[in-house]
Amino acid sequence: MPFPRYVRRGQCNRCGECCLNEDCEHLQFDENDKATCLIFGKPERPDRCKRHPQLPPIIIEGCGYFFYDRWEKRKVGYMEV
């Protein structure tokens, strides 16, 4: 099996935008406007949340994640495929 073209890199910067798009009831913001998932690391956390973002493009501007295109050897960012 060939290696995947896109590899996810980066990390969550706790902007919360991905959860706001889902209107998640487990999203909470602290006094510094950093998002926290109240069920992060718990078994009831949905798989879609654990894998987000799974494939390019990143659809949320400012997301801490990006993808690396192994074929073109370049970073793939916001709204770019």
MOPAC internal coordinates of N, CA, C and O (Angstrom, degrees):
PM7 1SCF
backbone

  N    0.0000 0     0.00 0     0.00 0    0    0    0
  C    1.4647 1     0.00 0     0.00 0    1    0    0
  C    1.5313 1   108.06 1     0.00 0    2    1    0
  O    1.2310 1   120.08 1   -49.62 1    3    2    1
  N    1.3299 1   117.45 1   130.38 1    3    2    1
  C    1.4681 1   120.17 1   179.84 1    5    3    2
  C    1.5234 1   111.16 1   -69.78 1    6    5    3
  O    1.2310 1   121.23 1   -26.26 1    7    6    5
  N    1.3144 1   115.25 1   153.74 1    7    6    5
  C    1.4572 1   118.64 1   178.82 1    9    7    6
  C    1.5173 1   109.39 1   -69.51 1   10    9    7
  O    1.2310 1   120.27 1   -26.09 1   11   10    9
  N    1.3333 1   117.08 1   153.91 1   11   10    9
  C    1.4688 1   119.57 1  -177.99 1   13   11   10
  C    1.5253 1   111.83 1   -66.54 1   14   13   11
  O    1.2310 1   121.28 1   -34.76 1   15   14   13
  N    1.3205 1   115.16 1   145.24 1   15   14   13
  C    1.4580 1   120.05 1   179.30 1   17   15   14
  C    1.5185 1   111.33 1   -66.59 1   18   17   15
  O    1.2310 1   120.54 1   133.66 1   19   18   17
  N    1.3301 1   116.58 1   -46.34 1   19   18   17
  C    1.4659 1   121.30 1  -175.74 1   21   19   18
  C    1.5255 1   110.65 1  -105.97 1   22   21   19
  O    1.2310 1   120.88 1   -45.46 1   23   22   21
  N    1.3133 1   115.92 1   134.54 1   23   22   21
  C    1.4577 1   122.42 1   177.53 1   25   23   22
  C    1.5193 1   107.71 1  -122.38 1   26   25   23
  O    1.2310 1   120.87 1   -51.04 1   27   26   25
  N    1.3176 1   115.95 1   128.96 1   27   26   25
  C    1.4664 1   120.46 1   179.66 1   29   27   26
  C    1.5243 1   109.49 1   -75.64 1   30   29   27
  O    1.2310 1   121.38 1   -43.78 1   31   30   29
  N    1.3141 1   114.96 1   136.22 1   31   30   29
  C    1.4629 1   122.51 1   178.08 1   33   31   30
  C    1.5271 1   108.28 1  -134.16 1   34   33   31
  O    1.2310 1   120.66 1    -4.58 1   35   34   33
  N    1.3162 1   116.35 1   175.42 1   35   34   33
  C    1.4545 1   121.19 1   179.09 1   37   35   34
  C    1.5063 1   111.39 1    87.69 1   38   37   35
  O    1.2310 1   121.12 1    14.69 1   39   38   37
  N    1.2966 1   115.46 1  -165.31 1   39   38   37
  C    1.4621 1   120.84 1  -179.84 1   41   39   38
  C    1.5221 1   110.12 1  -153.93 1   42   41   39
  O    1.2310 1   121.39 1   -16.41 1   43   42   41
  N    1.2944 1   114.94 1   163.59 1   43   42   41
  C    1.4586 1   120.56 1   178.33 1   45   43   42
  C    1.5239 1   108.80 1   -65.83 1   46   45   43
  O    1.2310 1   120.83 1   -48.59 1   47   46   45
  N    1.3306 1   116.02 1   131.41 1   47   46   45
  C    1.4672 1   119.40 1   176.58 1   49   47   46
  C    1.5333 1   111.18 1  -103.24 1   50   49   47
  O    1.2310 1   121.40 1  -167.61 1   51   50   49
  N    1.3334 1   114.92 1    12.39 1   51   50   49
  C    1.4676 1   123.03 1   174.52 1   53   51   50
  C    1.5237 1   113.37 1    60.46 1   54   53   51
  O    1.2310 1   121.14 1  -141.79 1   55   54   53
  N    1.3411 1   115.42 1    38.21 1   55   54   53
  C    1.4698 1   118.42 1   176.78 1   57   55   54
  C    1.5281 1   111.04 1   -76.31 1   58   57   55
  O    1.2310 1   119.90 1   150.98 1   59   58   57
  N    1.3308 1   117.80 1   -29.02 1   59   58   57
  C    1.4603 1   121.97 1   178.16 1   61   59   58
  C    1.5095 1   114.68 1    83.30 1   62   61   59
  O    1.2310 1   119.50 1   177.47 1   63   62   61
  N    1.3288 1   118.56 1    -2.53 1   63   62   61
  C    1.4617 1   120.84 1  -176.01 1   65   63   62
  C    1.5287 1   112.87 1   -61.84 1   66   65   63
  O    1.2310 1   119.80 1   144.13 1   67   66   65
  N    1.3242 1   117.99 1   -35.87 1   67   66   65
  C    1.4616 1   120.10 1  -179.76 1   69   67   66
  C    1.5269 1   110.48 1   -65.40 1   70   69   67
  O    1.2310 1   120.25 1   143.98 1   71   70   69
  N    1.3084 1   117.13 1   -36.02 1   71   70   69
  C    1.4639 1   121.35 1   178.94 1   73   71   70
  C    1.5196 1   111.45 1   -76.35 1   74   73   71
  O    1.2310 1   120.49 1   145.33 1   75   74   73
  N    1.3354 1   116.67 1   -34.67 1   75   74   73
  C    1.4646 1   119.86 1   177.43 1   77   75   74
  C    1.5154 1   110.55 1   -64.07 1   78   77   75
  O    1.2310 1   120.58 1   143.79 1   79   78   77
  N    1.3349 1   116.50 1   -36.21 1   79   78   77
  C    1.4641 1   120.43 1   177.58 1   81   79   78
  C    1.5224 1   111.14 1   -63.27 1   82   81   79
  O    1.2310 1   120.35 1   151.89 1   83   82   81
  N    1.3135 1   116.94 1   -28.11 1   83   82   81
  C    1.4651 1   122.30 1   179.97 1   85   83   82
  C    1.5255 1   111.63 1   -93.77 1   86   85   83
  O    1.2310 1   120.08 1   174.32 1   87   86   85
  N    1.3301 1   117.46 1    -5.68 1   87   86   85
  C    1.4609 1   122.93 1  -176.14 1   89   87   86
  C    1.5323 1   110.12 1    53.93 1   90   89   87
  O    1.2310 1   121.06 1  -127.80 1   91   90   89
  N    1.3145 1   115.57 1    52.20 1   91   90   89
  C    1.4616 1   122.40 1  -173.24 1   93   91   90
  C    1.5237 1   112.07 1   -77.33 1   94   93   91
  O    1.2310 1   120.88 1   -48.13 1   95   94   93
  N    1.2991 1   115.93 1   131.87 1   95   94   93
  C    1.4630 1   121.98 1   179.17 1   97   95   94
  C    1.5262 1   112.96 1   -77.03 1   98   97   95
  O    1.2310 1   120.08 1   169.46 1   99   98   97
  N    1.3384 1   117.45 1   -10.54 1   99   98   97
  C    1.4633 1   121.61 1  -177.66 1  101   99   98
  C    1.5257 1   112.55 1   -96.95 1  102  101   99
  O    1.2310 1   120.52 1  -175.58 1  103  102  101
  N    1.3111 1   116.61 1     4.42 1  103  102  101
  C    1.4592 1   121.77 1  -178.82 1  105  103  102
  C    1.5218 1   110.52 1   -86.92 1  106  105  103
  O    1.2310 1   121.11 1   -46.67 1  107  106  105
  N    1.3171 1   115.49 1   133.33 1  107  106  105
  C    1.4674 1   121.24 1   178.41 1  109  107  106
  C    1.5238 1   107.92 1  -138.56 1  110  109  107
  O    1.2310 1   120.20 1   -35.78 1  111  110  109
  N    1.3233 1   117.22 1   144.22 1  111  110  109
  C    1.4659 1   122.04 1   177.86 1  113  111  110
  C    1.5210 1   109.42 1  -111.09 1  114  113  111
  O    1.2310 1   121.10 1   -38.20 1  115  114  113
  N    1.3453 1   115.50 1   141.80 1  115  114  113
  C    1.4590 1   119.31 1   177.17 1  117  115  114
  C    1.5233 1   109.99 1   -91.19 1  118  117  115
  O    1.2310 1   120.36 1     5.12 1  119  118  117
  N    1.3244 1   116.92 1  -174.88 1  119  118  117
  C    1.4663 1   121.54 1  -176.22 1  121  119  118
  C    1.5289 1   112.76 1   -66.22 1  122  121  119
  O    1.2310 1   119.94 1   164.09 1  123  122  121
  N    1.3275 1   117.72 1   -15.91 1  123  122  121
  C    1.4723 1   121.98 1   177.72 1  125  123  122
  C    1.5161 1   112.44 1  -100.20 1  126  125  123
  O    1.2310 1   120.53 1  -165.28 1  127  126  125
  N    1.3333 1   116.60 1    14.72 1  127  126  125
  C    1.4691 1   123.53 1  -178.29 1  129  127  126
  C    1.5211 1   113.42 1    61.39 1  130  129  127
  O    1.2310 1   120.23 1  -151.63 1  131  130  129
  N    1.3149 1   117.17 1    28.37 1  131  130  129
  C    1.4575 1   121.62 1   173.89 1  133  131  130
  C    1.5187 1   107.93 1   -93.94 1  134  133  131
  O    1.2310 1   121.09 1   -45.27 1  135  134  133
  N    1.3343 1   115.51 1   134.73 1  135  134  133
  C    1.4592 1   120.95 1  -177.18 1  137  135  134
  C    1.5246 1   111.02 1   -81.74 1  138  137  135
  O    1.2310 1   121.30 1   -33.21 1  139  138  137
  N    1.3117 1   115.12 1   146.79 1  139  138  137
  C    1.4568 1   122.50 1   175.29 1  141  139  138
  C    1.5177 1   108.20 1  -135.61 1  142  141  139
  O    1.2310 1   121.51 1   -44.88 1  143  142  141
  N    1.3250 1   114.71 1   135.12 1  143  142  141
  C    1.4618 1   120.67 1   173.68 1  145  143  142
  C    1.5185 1   107.48 1   -91.42 1  146  145  143
  O    1.2310 1   120.71 1   -56.93 1  147  146  145
  N    1.3163 1   116.25 1   123.07 1  147  146  145
  C    1.4593 1   120.57 1  -177.42 1  149  147  146
  C    1.5297 1   112.82 1   -72.20 1  150  149  147
  O    1.2310 1   119.95 1   165.66 1  151  150  149
  N    1.3296 1   117.71 1   -14.34 1  151  150  149
  C    1.4665 1   120.58 1   179.04 1  153  151  150
  C    1.5290 1   111.37 1  -117.07 1  154  153  151
  O    1.2310 1   120.21 1  -162.83 1  155  154  153
  N    1.3377 1   117.20 1    17.17 1  155  154  153
  C    1.4628 1   120.70 1   177.78 1  157  155  154
  C    1.5269 1   109.50 1   -60.07 1  158  157  155
  O    1.2310 1   120.68 1   -47.84 1  159  158  157
  N    1.3384 1   116.31 1   132.16 1  159  158  157
  C    1.4597 1   121.44 1   179.05 1  161  159  158
  C    1.5208 1   114.48 1    78.48 1  162  161  159
  O    1.2310 1   120.51 1  -176.98 1  163  162  161
  N    1.3229 1   116.63 1     3.02 1  163  162  161
  C    1.4645 1   119.99 1   179.69 1  165  163  162
  C    1.5283 1   109.84 1  -102.43 1  166  165  163
  O    1.2310 1   120.10 1   -26.49 1  167  166  165
  N    1.3264 1   117.42 1   153.51 1  167  166  165
  C    1.4652 1   120.73 1  -177.11 1  169  167  166
  C    1.5279 1   114.19 1   -59.92 1  170  169  167
  O    1.2310 1   119.82 1   151.81 1  171  170  169
  N    1.3056 1   117.95 1   -28.19 1  171  170  169
  C    1.4704 1   119.98 1  -178.11 1  173  171  170
  C    1.5256 1   113.92 1   -78.49 1  174  173  171
  O    1.2310 1   120.20 1   174.81 1  175  174  173
  N    1.3276 1   117.23 1    -5.19 1  175  174  173
  C    1.4667 1   120.02 1   177.42 1  177  175  174
  C    1.5273 1   108.74 1   -66.94 1  178  177  175
  O    1.2310 1   120.06 1   -53.73 1  179  178  177
  N    1.3376 1   117.49 1   126.27 1  179  178  177
  C    1.4719 1   120.73 1  -177.08 1  181  179  178
  C    1.5291 1   112.93 1   -62.31 1  182  181  179
  O    1.2310 1   120.86 1   -33.44 1  183  182  181
  N    1.3200 1   115.96 1   146.56 1  183  182  181
  C    1.4628 1   121.27 1   179.29 1  185  183  182
  C    1.5203 1   111.85 1   -58.33 1  186  185  183
  O    1.2310 1   120.12 1   143.35 1  187  186  185
  N    1.3341 1   117.37 1   -36.65 1  187  186  185
  C    1.4676 1   119.51 1  -178.70 1  189  187  186
  C    1.5328 1   111.10 1   -61.26 1  190  189  187
  O    1.2310 1   120.64 1   149.10 1  191  190  189
  N    1.3264 1   116.39 1   -30.90 1  191  190  189
  C    1.4574 1   120.36 1   178.48 1  193  191  190
  C    1.5272 1   110.77 1   -74.38 1  194  193  191
  O    1.2310 1   120.43 1   141.32 1  195  194  193
  N    1.3144 1   116.79 1   -38.68 1  195  194  193
  C    1.4622 1   121.16 1   179.89 1  197  195  194
  C    1.5237 1   111.64 1   -64.21 1  198  197  195
  O    1.2310 1   120.65 1   146.87 1  199  198  197
  N    1.3209 1   116.37 1   -33.13 1  199  198  197
  C    1.4620 1   120.93 1  -176.11 1  201  199  198
  C    1.5304 1   114.15 1   -95.07 1  202  201  199
  O    1.2310 1   119.38 1   172.92 1  203  202  201
  N    1.2976 1   118.78 1    -7.08 1  203  202  201
  C    1.4648 1   121.94 1  -174.24 1  205  203  202
  C    1.5191 1   111.69 1   -72.26 1  206  205  203
  O    1.2310 1   119.03 1   -42.25 1  207  206  205
  N    1.2913 1   119.46 1   137.75 1  207  206  205
  C    1.4613 1   127.77 1   -17.19 1  209  207  206
  C    1.5167 1   110.35 1   -76.97 1  210  209  207
  O    1.2310 1   120.84 1   -39.88 1  211  210  209
  N    1.3248 1   116.00 1   140.12 1  211  210  209
  C    1.4537 1   120.96 1  -173.18 1  213  211  210
  C    1.5283 1   112.11 1   -94.04 1  214  213  211
  O    1.2310 1   120.32 1   139.30 1  215  214  213
  N    1.3060 1   116.99 1   -40.70 1  215  214  213
  C    1.4595 1   122.12 1  -178.80 1  217  215  214
  C    1.5177 1   110.26 1  -135.53 1  218  217  215
  O    1.2310 1   120.15 1   -27.44 1  219  218  217
  N    1.3295 1   117.33 1   152.56 1  219  218  217
  C    1.4621 1   118.65 1   176.07 1  221  219  218
  C    1.5211 1   110.01 1   -68.67 1  222  221  219
  O    1.2310 1   119.56 1   -20.74 1  223  222  221
  N    1.3006 1   118.44 1   159.26 1  223  222  221
  C    1.4568 1   127.11 1     5.55 1  225  223  222
  C    1.5200 1   111.64 1   -87.72 1  226  225  223
  O    1.2310 1   120.94 1   -20.98 1  227  226  225
  N    1.3214 1   115.81 1   159.02 1  227  226  225
  C    1.4589 1   120.71 1   169.33 1  229  227  226
  C    1.5227 1   105.31 1   -72.63 1  230  229  227
  O    1.2310 1   120.33 1   -57.02 1  231  230  229
  N    1.3118 1   116.97 1   122.98 1  231  230  229
  C    1.4675 1   119.17 1  -175.28 1  233  231  230
  C    1.5238 1   112.84 1  -102.36 1  234  233  231
  O    1.2310 1   120.67 1  -177.90 1  235  234  233
  N    1.3182 1   116.33 1     2.10 1  235  234  233
  C    1.4583 1   120.06 1  -179.07 1  237  235  234
  C    1.5212 1   108.72 1  -115.62 1  238  237  235
  O    1.2310 1   120.76 1   -66.09 1  239  238  237
  N    1.3195 1   116.15 1   113.91 1  239  238  237
  C    1.4589 1   120.39 1  -179.88 1  241  239  238
  C    1.5208 1   109.76 1   -63.92 1  242  241  239
  O    1.2310 1   120.74 1   -47.08 1  243  242  241
  N    1.3210 1   116.19 1   132.92 1  243  242  241
  C    1.4443 1   121.34 1   179.87 1  245  243  242
  C    1.5224 1   114.24 1    90.24 1  246  245  243
  O    1.2310 1   119.88 1   179.89 1  247  246  245
  N    1.3258 1   117.82 1    -0.11 1  247  246  245
  C    1.4605 1   121.53 1   178.11 1  249  247  246
  C    1.5311 1   109.14 1   -60.84 1  250  249  247
  O    1.2310 1   120.18 1   -37.86 1  251  250  249
  N    1.3226 1   117.26 1   142.14 1  251  250  249
  C    1.4580 1   122.15 1  -179.54 1  253  251  250
  C    1.5160 1   113.74 1   -76.14 1  254  253  251
  O    1.2310 1   120.48 1   169.48 1  255  254  253
  N    1.3203 1   116.69 1   -10.52 1  255  254  253
  C    1.4604 1   120.68 1   178.28 1  257  255  254
  C    1.5250 1   110.56 1   -92.09 1  258  257  255
  O    1.2310 1   121.15 1   -24.48 1  259  258  257
  N    1.3059 1   115.41 1   155.52 1  259  258  257
  C    1.4553 1   122.56 1   170.22 1  261  259  258
  C    1.5190 1   106.72 1  -149.63 1  262  261  259
  O    1.2310 1   120.79 1    -9.14 1  263  262  261
  N    1.3045 1   116.09 1   170.86 1  263  262  261
  C    1.4535 1   120.70 1   176.86 1  265  263  262
  C    1.5163 1   109.75 1  -117.04 1  266  265  263
  O    1.2310 1   121.44 1   -31.94 1  267  266  265
  N    1.3232 1   114.85 1   148.06 1  267  266  265
  C    1.4545 1   120.93 1   175.17 1  269  267  266
  C    1.5215 1   106.88 1  -108.97 1  270  269  267
  O    1.2310 1   120.67 1   -55.75 1  271  270  269
  N    1.3358 1   116.33 1   124.25 1  271  270  269
  C    1.4589 1   122.82 1   178.23 1  273  271  270
  C    1.5271 1   107.61 1   -86.18 1  274  273  271
  O    1.2310 1   120.64 1   -70.69 1  275  274  273
  N    1.3202 1   116.39 1   109.31 1  275  274  273
  C    1.4613 1   121.11 1  -176.14 1  277  275  274
  C    1.5255 1   112.37 1   -73.58 1  278  277  275
  O    1.2310 1   119.82 1   159.10 1  279  278  277
  N    1.3156 1   117.95 1   -20.90 1  279  278  277
  C    1.4677 1   120.51 1   178.60 1  281  279  278
  C    1.5159 1   110.45 1   -78.06 1  282  281  279
  O    1.2310 1   120.96 1   134.74 1  283  282  281
  N    1.3407 1   115.76 1   -45.26 1  283  282  281
  C    1.4666 1   120.40 1  -177.77 1  285  283  282
  C    1.5264 1   112.40 1   -94.26 1  286  285  283
  O    1.2310 1   120.71 1   176.27 1  287  286  285
  N    1.3269 1   116.25 1    -3.73 1  287  286  285
  C    1.4685 1   122.47 1   178.49 1  289  287  286
  C    1.5354 1   112.33 1    52.62 1  290  289  287
  O    1.2310 1   121.81 1  -123.81 1  291  290  289
  N    1.3361 1   114.14 1    56.19 1  291  290  289
  C    1.4563 1   119.96 1   179.66 1  293  291  290
  C    1.5140 1   111.02 1  -153.38 1  294  293  291
  O    1.2310 1   121.28 1   -21.04 1  295  294  293
  N    1.3100 1   115.16 1   158.96 1  295  294  293
  C    1.4509 1   123.27 1   176.63 1  297  295  294
  C    1.5273 1   109.18 1   -76.45 1  298  297  295
  O    1.2310 1   120.78 1   -43.29 1  299  298  297
  N    1.3175 1   116.11 1   136.71 1  299  298  297
  C    1.4649 1   122.44 1   176.60 1  301  299  298
  C    1.5152 1   106.24 1  -112.51 1  302  301  299
  O    1.2310 1   120.39 1   -60.65 1  303  302  301
  N    1.3074 1   116.86 1   119.35 1  303  302  301
  C    1.4499 1   121.26 1  -174.78 1  305  303  302
  C    1.5046 1   113.88 1  -109.16 1  306  305  303
  O    1.2310 1   121.55 1    25.79 1  307  306  305
  N    1.3098 1   114.63 1  -154.21 1  307  306  305
  C    1.4565 1   124.79 1  -175.64 1  309  307  306
  C    1.5199 1   112.39 1   -53.71 1  310  309  307
  O    1.2310 1   121.12 1   -55.40 1  311  310  309
  N    1.3297 1   115.47 1   124.60 1  311  310  309
  C    1.4778 1   124.97 1   175.48 1  313  311  310
  C    1.5188 1   113.57 1    55.21 1  314  313  311
  O    1.2310 1   119.86 1  -150.87 1  315  314  313
  N    1.3015 1   117.86 1    29.13 1  315  314  313
  C    1.4523 1   121.98 1  -178.86 1  317  315  314
  C    1.5159 1   108.95 1  -121.90 1  318  317  315
  O    1.2310 1   120.14 1   -44.20 1  319  318  317
  N    1.3136 1   117.35 1   135.80 1  319  318  317
  C    1.4674 1   120.37 1   177.28 1  321  319  318
  C    1.5079 1   109.32 1  -125.53 1  322  321  319
  O    1.2310 1   120.10 1   180.00 1  323  322  321

